[in-house]
Amino acid sequence: MDITARRNTLECTSNPDSGIDYMVNIEGHIDKEGATRTVVLLRYVPDKLVLDAGSFGVYLDKLGDVGWNVPEDLAVTIISDINNELVPRWVRISVSAPDLAHPAVDTHGVVLEDRQPKWDNSGLLSRLKQI
């Protein structure tokens, strides 16, 4: 899939109040016919832009058209696209999928986190459920 076309599905609007820190949560899934359901949780603290939740759904649909070998590949792609288009102050991507590699493994999950240099709001982040 073309990276520009994929990223163009992420529609952003102006942050209604960029002077305060607040958390945005968008949870969705990738459901490809004949495959397992992959859950994606996006959490971010906006800077100048906020993401349209509906466009994130369209984006996840596009990602479902790609065969991802491991959740790590998917998570790295998502955080790279979000950082490029949205440029949040802080972002966490969680990807969780059933793992069919072995009967003893139920779920394969990945969590990636990034932040802008010098941004810190430990009070806000301390309220988040630990990974």
C-alpha positions in Angstrom: 0.0 0.0 0.0 1.2 3.5 -0.9 2.3 5.3 2.3 0.9 8.6 1.2 -2.5 7.2 0.3 -2.6 5.4 3.7 -1.6 8.5 5.7 -4.0 10.7 3.7 -7.0 8.8 5.3 -6.1 10.3 8.7 -8.1 13.5 8.9 -7.2 16.0 11.5 -8.8 19.2 12.7 -7.5 22.0 15.0 -7.3 21.3 18.7 -10.1 23.3 20.4 -7.7 24.3 23.2 -4.0 23.6 22.7 -3.2 25.3 26.0 -4.3 22.3 28.1 -3.2 18.7 28.1 -5.9 16.1 27.8 -6.1 12.5 26.8 -7.8 11.2 23.7 -8.6 7.5 23.4 -9.7 5.8 20.1 -10.1 2.0 20.1 -10.8 0.1 16.9 -10.1 -3.2 15.2 -8.8 -4.7 12.0 -11.1 -7.4 10.8 -10.0 -9.1 7.7 -12.2 -11.8 6.3 -10.8 -15.2 7.2 -8.3 -13.8 9.7 -8.3 -13.1 13.4 -9.5 -9.7 14.8 -6.7 -7.3 15.8 -7.6 -4.7 18.4 -5.8 -1.3 18.1 -5.9 1.3 20.9 -4.7 4.8 20.2 -4.1 7.1 23.1 -2.6 10.5 22.6 -2.3 14.0 24.1 -3.0 16.4 21.2 -0.8 19.4 20.3 -2.1 21.5 17.5 -4.4 18.8 15.9 -7.0 16.2 16.9 -7.7 13.1 14.9 -11.2 12.5 13.4 -12.2 9.1 14.9 -14.1 8.1 11.8 -11.0 8.6 9.6 -9.1 6.4 12.0 -11.7 3.7 11.2 -11.1 4.2 7.5 -7.3 4.0 8.2 -7.7 0.7 10.0 -9.8 -0.7 7.1 -6.8 0.2 4.8 -4.4 -1.5 7.2 -6.6 -4.6 7.0 -5.8 -4.9 3.3 -2.2 -5.6 4.2 -0.9 -9.0 5.4 0.9 -8.2 8.6 3.4 -10.9 9.7 3.6 -9.8 13.3 1.8 -7.2 15.5 5.2 -5.4 15.9 5.2 -4.4 12.2 1.6 -3.1 12.4 2.3 -1.1 15.6 5.4 0.5 14.2 3.5 1.5 11.0 0.7 3.0 13.0 2.9 5.1 15.4 4.9 6.3 12.5 1.8 7.4 10.6 0.3 9.1 13.7 3.5 10.9 14.5 3.8 12.1 10.9 0.2 13.3 10.4 -1.0 14.2 13.9 2.3 15.2 15.7 0.8 14.6 19.2 2.6 15.7 22.4 2.4 12.1 23.6 1.2 8.9 21.9 0.7 5.2 22.9 -0.3 2.5 20.4 -1.4 -0.9 21.7 -2.0 -3.7 19.2 -3.4 -7.0 20.4 -4.2 -10.1 18.3 -4.9 -13.8 19.0 -1.7 -15.7 18.3 -2.3 -18.9 16.4 1.4 -19.9 16.3 1.0 -22.2 19.3 -2.0 -23.5 21.3 -0.4 -22.4 24.6 -0.3 -18.7 23.4 -3.6 -16.8 23.6 -2.7 -13.3 22.6 0.3 -11.4 21.1 0.4 -7.8 22.1 2.6 -4.8 21.4 2.7 -1.4 23.1 4.7 1.5 21.6 5.0 5.0 23.1 6.5 8.3 22.0 6.5 11.9 23.0 7.7 15.3 21.8 11.1 16.3 23.3 10.8 18.2 26.6 7.0 17.4 26.9 6.1 16.0 30.3 2.9 15.8 32.2 3.5 13.0 34.8 0.3 13.9 36.6 -1.8 13.1 33.5 0.2 10.0 32.5 0.2 8.6 36.0 -3.6 8.2 35.8 -3.3 5.8 32.9 -3.6 2.0 33.5 -0.2 0.5 33.4 0.7 -1.5 30.3 
